[in-house]
């Protein structure tokens, strides 16, 4: 297979600095050195790998020509992109960072999955849904009440899987 892994994704931000601060302060990504591509932007990394490339929505001939796309003012959301998922660790620390930044989130838990899975969902400043996956984590949902909505999937014998609000 010629494709071996995801390198990064580019998000076009309505407010470049606000979006950079979100990815740094809320998700804990770090600023990385970025070549001068002829348009304003940032590379953000986790560990040694670049995972997010940010660019400004402001008109820019070089960006628009090179990326074969224009990003007009007033663009809402992320078009065909539904969400971006990251693997994460330490859900309590991540929750604290999100709450400190006053960002709305919700979570759901799959304690019986193999491996167990805990997820947090939130939106970035440009209305892109961010999914944080904590593999192998079983979280006491009752300890997470307040400041977030919780959802779990419940499967009862002979019935359809349903969302159980906690």
C-alpha positions in Angstrom: 0.0 0.0 0.0 1.6 3.3 -1.0 -0.1 5.3 1.7 1.3 4.6 5.1 -0.2 7.1 7.5 -2.0 10.5 7.7 0.5 13.3 7.7 -1.6 16.4 8.4 -4.8 18.2 7.5 -5.1 21.9 6.7 -7.8 24.0 8.3 -8.7 27.4 6.9 -9.4 29.6 9.8 -11.7 32.7 9.9 -9.5 34.1 12.7 -6.0 32.5 12.4 -4.8 33.5 15.9 -8.0 32.4 17.7 -7.8 29.0 16.0 -4.1 28.6 16.8 -4.8 29.4 20.4 -7.6 26.8 20.5 -5.4 24.0 19.2 -2.6 25.0 21.5 -4.5 25.8 24.7 -7.5 23.4 24.5 -5.9 20.4 22.7 -2.3 20.9 23.8 -0.7 20.8 20.4 2.6 22.6 20.1 3.8 25.2 17.5 6.3 23.8 15.0 8.6 25.5 12.5 6.8 26.1 9.2 8.4 27.1 5.9 7.3 30.3 4.3 4.6 29.0 1.8 3.7 32.5 0.7 0.6 32.7 2.9 0.1 33.1 6.6 -0.3 30.0 8.7 1.0 27.7 11.4 2.1 24.1 11.7 1.0 22.4 15.0 2.4 19.1 16.2 2.1 16.4 18.7 5.3 14.7 19.6 7.6 14.8 16.5 4.8 14.8 13.9 3.0 17.7 12.3 -0.7 17.0 12.4 -2.5 20.3 11.9 -1.7 23.0 9.3 -3.6 26.2 9.8 -4.1 28.9 7.1 -5.9 32.2 7.2 -9.2 32.6 5.3 -8.1 36.0 4.1 -7.7 36.1 0.3 -4.2 35.0 -0.8 -3.3 34.4 -4.5 -0.5 32.0 -3.8 -2.6 29.8 -1.4 -5.6 29.8 -3.7 -3.6 29.0 -6.8 -1.5 26.3 -5.2 -4.2 24.6 -3.2 -6.7 24.8 -6.2 -9.3 26.4 -3.9 -10.7 29.7 -2.8 -11.9 30.2 0.7 -14.3 33.1 0.5 -15.3 35.1 3.6 -18.5 33.8 5.1 -17.6 30.1 4.6 -19.5 28.2 7.2 -18.1 25.0 8.8 -15.9 22.6 7.0 -17.7 21.6 3.9 -17.4 17.8 3.3 -15.2 17.2 6.3 -17.4 15.9 9.1 -14.9 15.7 12.0 -11.2 15.1 12.8 -10.3 12.4 15.3 -7.2 12.3 17.5 -5.9 9.6 19.8 -5.5 11.0 23.2 -4.4 10.1 26.7 -5.4 11.1 30.3 -9.1 12.1 29.8 -9.3 13.9 33.2 -6.4 16.2 32.2 -7.9 16.8 28.8 -11.3 17.6 30.4 -9.7 20.1 32.7 -8.0 21.9 29.8 -11.3 22.0 27.9 -13.3 23.3 30.8 -10.6 25.9 31.7 -11.0 27.2 28.1 -14.8 27.3 28.6 -15.3 25.1 25.5 -18.5 23.1 25.3 -18.0 19.3 25.0 -19.8 16.1 25.3 -18.6 12.6 25.9 -19.5 9.0 25.5 -18.2 5.7 26.8 -17.9 2.2 25.4 -16.6 0.3 28.5 -17.5 -3.1 27.0 -15.8 -2.5 23.7 -12.5 -4.3 23.0 -10.5 -2.4 23.9 -12.6 -0.1 26.0 -13.2 3.3 24.4 -13.9 6.7 25.9 -14.6 9.7 23.6 -14.8 13.5 24.0 -16.4 15.7 21.2 -16.0 19.5 20.9 -15.9 22.2 18.2 -13.0 24.4 17.2 -13.6 28.1 16.6 -14.3 27.4 12.9 -17.1 24.9 13.7 -15.0 21.8 12.9 -15.9 18.9 15.2 -13.0 17.4 17.1 -13.2 13.8 18.3 -10.7 12.7 21.0 -10.4 8.9 21.4 -9.0 7.4 24.6 -8.4 3.7 23.8 -8.3 1.3 26.7 -9.9 3.9 29.1 -12.9 3.1 31.3 -14.2 6.3 32.9 -16.6 6.7 35.7 -19.3 8.7 33.9 -20.9 9.9 37.2 -17.7 11.7 38.1 -17.9 13.6 34.8 -21.4 15.1 35.4 -21.5 18.9 35.2 -20.1 21.0 32.3 -20.6 18.3 29.7 -23.3 16.1 28.3 -22.8 12.4 28.6 -24.0 9.7 26.3 -23.5 5.9 26.5 -24.8 3.3 24.2 -26.9 0.6 25.8 -27.6 -2.8 24.2 -30.3 -4.9 25.8 -30.9 -8.5 24.6 -33.4 -8.5 21.8 -33.5 -4.7 21.4 -31.8 -2.1 19.2 -28.9 -0.3 20.6 -30.0 3.1 22.0 -28.4 6.1 23.5 -28.8 6.1 27.3 -28.5 9.6 28.8 -26.6 9.8 32.1 
